Amino acid sequence: MKTKVGLWIDHRKAIIVAITNKGEEIRLIISKAERQLRRSGDSPLKGARDAEKVPASDSRQRVLTAHLNIYYDAVIACIRDAEFILVFGPGEAKGELKKRLKKANLSGRIVGMETVDKMTDHQIAAKVRQHFETMVISRHDQGRR
């Protein structure tokens, strides 16, 4: 049996469901990227912000990009051996991952991209199972024609 992987991804975490002949495995990868870095002295009770305490916008963006690069590399390392990849999630992360998969010459393995909202681990695993069961059935039906 060929490895089939489905993953729900956003900028904070990726939940990867791998289906092989040995069964199903679920992995979690947590991102260290923060969309908005916390600022010191942001509270009106603590007084005005100090310019030195707030990193420059481009500096914050570089930190975010570096964390996302590490995160996407970890996700790709987990799914590199998959023959079929289903990617879904709520925001921009799935498109960013698709670009990274293209650079790694893995984009040809993507069998689906979907926008979905937050899901539990069980819902994610069920969606992945259902997608690949449907894929097998439709390929089987095409072979009969």
Stockholm file with secondary structure:
# STOCKHOLM 1.0

chainA/1-145         MKTKVGLWIDHRKAIIVAITNKGEEIRLIISKAERQLRRSGDSPLKGARDAEKVPASDSRQRVLTAHLNIYYDAVIACIRDAEFILVFGPGEAKGELKKRLKKANLSGRIVGMETVDKMTDHQIAAKVRQHFETMVISRHDQGRR
#=GR chainA/1-145 SS CCCEEEEEECSSEEEEEEEETTEEEEEEEECCCCSSCCCTTCSTTTCSCCGGGSCCHHHHHHHHHHHHHHHHHHHHHHHTTCSEEEEEESSSHHHHHHHHHHHTTCGGGEEEEEECCCCCHHHHHHHHHHHHHHHHHHHHHHHHC
#=GC SS_cons         CCCEEEEEECSSEEEEEEEETTEEEEEEEECCCCSSCCCTTCSTTTCSCCGGGSCCHHHHHHHHHHHHHHHHHHHHHHHTTCSEEEEEESSSHHHHHHHHHHHTTCGGGEEEEEECCCCCHHHHHHHHHHHHHHHHHHHHHHHHC
//
